[in-house]
């Protein structure tokens, strides 16, 4: 069984990342798999911000 609290904390930490943070992670990734993972996180965070902007009619 996994440690749910641990992953909840990881999720909260990831939500706090800024675009420049995810870019740094992508650029410094050691493997293609890591790079892809960090790119997906960056895309996810960008989509969340886009949804907020659309909801507020800021597009």
C-alpha positions as a printed NumPy array, in Angstrom:
array([[  0.   ,   0.   ,   0.   ],
       [  1.348,   3.449,  -0.867],
       [  1.867,   6.347,   1.501],
       [ -1.031,   8.586,   0.435],
       [  0.095,  11.511,   2.596],
       [  3.496,  11.483,   0.917],
       [  1.931,  11.762,  -2.539],
       [ -0.522,  14.41 ,  -1.408],
       [  2.474,  16.49 ,  -0.294],
       [  4.217,  15.905,  -3.626],
       [  1.054,  17.058,  -5.406],
       [  0.899,  20.219,  -3.281],
       [  4.57 ,  20.928,  -4.001],
       [  4.077,  20.433,  -7.745],
       [  1.116,  22.842,  -7.78 ],
       [  3.453,  25.575,  -6.481],
       [  5.894,  25.277,  -9.388],
       [  6.295,  28.308, -11.625],
       [  6.879,  28.061, -15.391],
       [ 10.56 ,  28.848, -14.946],
       [ 10.814,  26.026, -12.403],
       [  9.406,  23.444, -14.789],
       [ 11.67 ,  24.761, -17.551],
       [ 14.682,  24.299, -15.298],
       [ 13.562,  20.754, -14.489],
       [ 13.193,  19.964, -18.19 ],
       [ 16.583,  21.434, -19.068],
       [ 18.376,  19.636, -16.254],
       [ 16.616,  16.27 , -16.58 ],
       [ 19.029,  13.38 , -16.705],
       [ 16.91 ,  11.123, -18.913],
       [ 14.394,  11.516, -21.707],
       [ 11.782,   9.896, -19.456],
       [ 12.354,  12.531, -16.76 ],
       [ 12.275,  15.308, -19.358],
       [  8.953,  14.021, -20.683],
       [  7.53 ,  13.804, -17.171],
       [  8.515,  17.385, -16.337],
       [  7.115,  18.601, -19.654],
       [  3.784,  16.939, -18.809],
       [  3.77 ,  18.67 , -15.433],
       [  4.468,  22.02 , -17.113],
       [  1.668,  21.401, -19.617],
       [ -0.733,  20.463, -16.823],
       [  0.053,  23.616, -14.85 ],
       [ -0.293,  25.767, -17.978],
       [ -3.68 ,  24.214, -18.761],
       [ -4.868,  24.979, -15.222],
       [ -3.899,  28.64 , -15.674],
       [ -5.548,  28.762, -19.1  ],
       [ -8.794,  27.409, -17.638],
       [ -8.703,  30.104, -14.95 ],
       [ -8.164,  32.813, -17.58 ],
       [-11.012,  31.509, -19.735],
       [-13.31 ,  31.31 , -16.72 ],
       [-12.562,  34.98 , -15.95 ],
       [-12.87 ,  35.974, -19.632],
       [ -9.248,  37.114, -19.687],
       [ -8.347,  35.491, -23.004]])
